[in-house]
Amino acid sequence: MADDTASGTPAETPVSIRGGTDPAPSNNEGKRVLGVVPGTPIAGERKEIDRDDTVMVWPHLLVRHAVAAGAILLVVMVLGVLFDAPLNNVANPQVTPNPEKAPWYFAALQELLFHFHPLVAGILVPGTIVIGLVALPYIDRCGFIKPRHRKVAVNVFTTFMIIWIILTLVGFMFRGPNWAWVWPWEEWHGVV
């Protein structure tokens, strides 16, 4: 190290990893490159990009997405014009409509609440379903991946889905005032 004559302290000389001295940093004061290691990466050979196989995001991908979004918007607008979907009266917080139905994704649970005690229908049945679906891979220890070899898992899940879809359809389409059975084609508007 050489002495700095003005301050009497040794002056630092940049040293590269490969040996020798690097020129003093010009625009990046105080910043140095730790090193560049030549050779191949640990994970394997570098993949050379073939420009003939690449597809650019713009315009190829984004134009397709824009066309698909426009087509879906057009279909929804045409359906909105062709089919009348009137709204009900303004909601009155003092009067609960009869029947008060849950959204379609909770209609099966509401149907269960009609038939069973709330503890059973609201906690035990959904809890058993969730725990059973989590435990299903541990119960069906089959080493195969294809569904035709996974008889237990396929049968349990299919049975669950059929029961849940039936309960959803009954709760959503076949229940009228006071949760009585009503056929979907019967009119019961305004019955309280």
N, C-alpha and C positions, 0 to 999 in steps of 0.2 A: 504494500500500500504506500502511496506517495503522500508526503506531507503537504498540506495546504499552507502556503507561505503566509497568506493573509491572516488566518485564524489560528494556525498552529495545530489544527486537528487533522488527522489523516483523512484524505479525500477518498470516497468510495469509487471504485472502478467497476462498472457492470461486467459481470462474468457470465458467459453463456453456459448451458449445461454441457455442451460438447467440448468445452474448453476454449480458451482464447478470450478476447474481450469483445464486447458488443459496442457499437457506437452509442453514445449517450442518447437517452430518450429525448425526442424533440417535442412532439405535440402531446404526448401522454406522459407527463412528468410523474415519476414515481411508480409507474405501472410497467411490469415486465411480464413476458410470456414465460411460464414455468418450463415448458418444454413441449416439443412435438416428437412423438414416438413413431418412427417409421415402421411399417410392417402391416400385418393383417390384424383385424379385430379378433377378440377372443371368441366371439360368437360364430365366426366362420368367415368365409369370403364375402367381400362386398358385392352387392348385386348391382350389376350394370343396368341402367335404365334404357330400354329400347324406346326411342321416341315414336316409333311406328305403332306401338301397342298402347300408348297413353291416350286417355280421353280427358279433355279439359273440362273443368267445372263450368266455365263460361265459354261458349254458349250452350253446350250439349246438355248438361244436367239441369241447369237453372231454367232453360227454355222448356224442357219437358215438365218440370214441376209447375211452371207458370201455366202451361196448357192444361195440365191435369187439374189445377186449382180452378181455372176458369170454367172447365167443363163441369166440375162438381157444383160450382156456384150457379151455373146456368140450369142444371138439373133441379137444384133446390128451388130456384126462382120459378121454374115452370110448374113444379109440384105445388108451390105456394099459391100460384095463380089458379091452377085447375081445381084444387081441393079446398073446400071451405073448412077452416079450423077456428070456429068462433071461441072467444074467451068467455068465461063466466062473468057474473056480476062482480062488482068491486067487493073485495073481501070485507066482511064485517066482523071485528074481533068479539062482538057480543053474541054472535050466533055461529055455532059450529055446524057445518053442513053434515047431512046424514046421507050416506055413510062418509066418514072421514077416512080416506084410504092413504096408506103410505105410498111413497114412490114405488115403481114397479120392482126395483131391486130389493125392496124390503117387504114386498107383498107376501112372499112365502113365510117370512117370520111373523107377519101380522096374522096370516091364516093359522099358523101354529099357536099363536096367542089366543085365538078363538077357541081352539080345541083343548088346550092344556093350561095348567096353572102357570102364571108368569115366571116363576122360578124355573120350571121345567122348560118352557118354550123360549125364554129369553136368555137363560144362562146355561143350563145343562145341555140342551140339544146343540146349540151353536158351539159350545165349548167341546163337546164330544166330537163334533164334526171336525173342528180344527185340530184337535189332538189326534184323532184318527187319521187325518190326511198327513199330518207330520210323521206319525208312527208307521204309516203304510210302507215306506221303503225298508224299514227295519223288520216288518212282519213278512213281506214278500221278498225273501232273500235270493231270488232267482238272479243268476248271473247274466241272463240274456237281456238285450236291449229292445228287441223287436216286440211289439205288442202281442203278437200271436203266442209268444212264449210266456207272457206275464199275465196268466189267467186271474190270479187273485187281485192284483192291482186294477186290471181292466174291469173286472166284475164289480168290485167295490165302488170304484169311481163312477162307472156307468149307472149303477143302482142309485147312488147319491144324486147324480145329475138328473135322472128321470124323476125321482121323488121331488127334488127342488123345483124343477120346471113345472111339474103338475101343480104343486102348491102355489107357485107364482101365477100360473094361469087362472087357477080357481080364485085366488085372492084378488086378482086384478080385474078379471072379466066376468066372474059369476057371482059377485057379491053386490047386493043392493042395500036399500034402507034397512037399518037395524041388523045389518050383516046377514040378511036372509038370502037364500039361494035365488038368483035371478038369471034367466037365460039372456045372453048378450043381445039378442034381437028384440027383447021386450023393452018397451018404453016405461021408464019410471021417473021421469024428470019432475022435479018439484015435490016429490013425496017426502014428507018429514015425519 
